[in-house]
Amino acid sequence: MTNPKHARDTAQGRYYTDPAGGPDLVSVTNVIDTAVNKSMALVPWGVKVTLEYALDRWNVITDRVADDRAALTKELKAVHRDVREQAADLGDRVHDAAEARVLGAPVADDPIVTPYVGQLDIWLASWGVDLNEHVEATEITCLHRRLGYAGTADLMIWLPTGPGGRLELWLIDYKSSATRPAKSVYPENTLQLAALRYCESVLLPDDTEQPMPAIERTGVLNLRAGSHALVPMPADRVAHRAFRGALETTRWLHAAPHTYPALFAPGHEPAPKRRTTRKAA
């Protein structure tokens, strides 16, 4: 996960510090990670990557089953987590490189990321993008103080997608993957884009504040090592209402106690634990 300027990690996920001094604002990704159930996709994926790992090492693993079962079990349980962390790290590096490219800054030498940046270059050229003229903002913090959330928009860019080639302002989120097809997206991507689209204001690099630009189109720009695709997403007011429901769920979960006292029938309460004291030596 990238590290926006005002974002900080807490025990309850990412929050944004409000430079104006108001209450902390829960991040858009925190809301989606907390309140949107992804198990239907993640569980089969976790099984798949673990099975592939085991099959690729089958001869070695079978020899370890009897003599090294506990260590082998621990190793296999960690496979999906390790793969997911590697994917997240790749995503962060691609985001950083994409931001540098759009800003016209030097891009770090990273052989794994270079093909992804190459696909971004192809996409920009295909739409005739002039970085100085058509890029409205990149990696910009978006705030909605009234609802209490914030997030970071990857790219606001003018593209000739309107009638007669009229320029329209797009809000775009980069997504990278080493395995997923370039045209694939998740439903929660729409919630993320809607949350950002309908923020009240944005923070410029010097922390001055401006009203949120009027976004006309939203989409996911999938970057792969050998392909790319811009997938328009219906991040409208309906999607924003859905996000607000997830936001309320997140607030409740973050404020709810993690433990509750048990209730026992009269006369069946457990005896209080006896304190033990150490004798002085």
C-alpha positions, 0 to 999 in steps of 0.5 A: 500500500502506498503512503500518501502524505497525510495518511497514517496506519492505526490499529484499526487501519489507515486514517488521514490526519486533517491538516486543518486540525479536525478529527482524523478521517477514515481512509476509503480503502480502510472502509472497503477492506473493513466492510466489504466481504471479499472472501468469495474471491480470496478463499478460492484464490488462496487455495489455488496459490497454495495448491500450485506451490505444493504441486511445484514442490511435490517430491520434496513435500511428500518426503517432509510429511512424516518427519516435518509435518508441523513446519510444513503446515506452517510453511503452506499456511503462509503461502497465500499471505506471502504471495499477497504481500508480493503483489501489494509490493509490486502495486506500490512500486508500479504506482510510484513509477506511474506517478513519476512518469506522469509528473515527468520525473525520473523513474527508478530503475526497476526491471520488474516495473519497467514493462508496466510503465511501458504500458502506461506510456503506450496508453498515454500515447494512444489518447494523445495525452500531453502531460503538461496540458491534460493531467489535472492532478496525480496522487492528490488527497481528497477529503469529505469532512462532513462524512468523515473520510478521505482518500487519494486519487491516482490520476485526474486527466482530460481525455477526448471521450465526449461527443465529437472528441470533447475533453472529459475529466476522468478520475482514474485508479491504477491497478496492477497485477502479474496474473489477472487479465487486463480487463478484469475489475472488482465491484468494490473498485466502483465504491472506491471511485465513487467515494473519491469522486464525491469528496468535497475538497482536495489538498494541493501539495502545499496543503492549500485546499480547493473544491473537488473538481467536477469529475465526468467519468471514472475508471480503472486503468489496469496495467500489466507487463504485456498489456493494459486496459482502461475499464470505465466504472459506474461510480455514480450517486447510487454507488456513493450511497452504497459506499456510505453504508459501508462507511457506517458499518466501518464506524460501528465496527471500529467503535464496538468493544472486542469483548463482552462480559459473560452472563451466568445463572445465579449461583453459577458464577465462576469463583474469582481468581486467587492472586498469588504473591511471590515470597521474598527471597 
